[in-house]
Amino acid sequence: MASWDPSKNKTYQILKAAEEGQYGVVAPIAYNIENILAFIRAAEAKKSPLIIQVFPWAITFSSGLLVHAAAHAARAASVPVAIHLDHAQDEAMIRHAADTLPFDSIMVDMSHYEMDENLAKTKELVAYCHERGIATEAEPGRIEGGEDGIADTADLEGALTTEEQVEDFIATGIDFLAPAFGNVHGEYGARGPVLEFDR
């Protein structure tokens, strides 16, 4: 397998340019072809890069047909568009996605494990993805709630990301971090979000 070269990865390059330019990049979840077309047309109209995300069910539901459609549309777009697998929590599925589907990046979400196991599994899967040219994201801490096929953590205590955890996750080789700072999966409820941006 080839060694990891972030300069050849679309998600990495989109986010690197955003960091350098100090702007955000929208990363909506696509549930169907209509979503994909709408997202790309909007990005093209605004001359903006885009990251299209899909959940793991997009792989199991139709053998990745939606993923292939998104990748095809991304290649034809007049702006940079990356395809990202969000909240992949099954190790076998992550390997399958990395081996057979046109993802630019994968969120290796082992946050439903205790921290030591989370880190060990994340490190192993990051290396696997990098060998295949795929950028990786991981989640330290634990974001509360449940969302479309993601292991429900509503009954688990939310754990905000600490500085030490950030260092531990960087050591796994991940490219991007999804910290827990009061954000939740799903609805925030009547109270609304209580976000700790200073973290």
Secondary structure by P-SEA (a helix, b strand, c coil): cccccccccaaaaaaaaaaaacbbbbbbbbccaaaaaaaaaaaaaacbbbbbbbcaaaaaaccaaaaaaaaaaaaacccbbbbbbcccccaaaaaaaaccccccccccccccccaaaaaaaaaaaaaaaaaaccccccccccccccccccccccccccccccaaaaaaaaaaccccccccccccccccccccccccccc
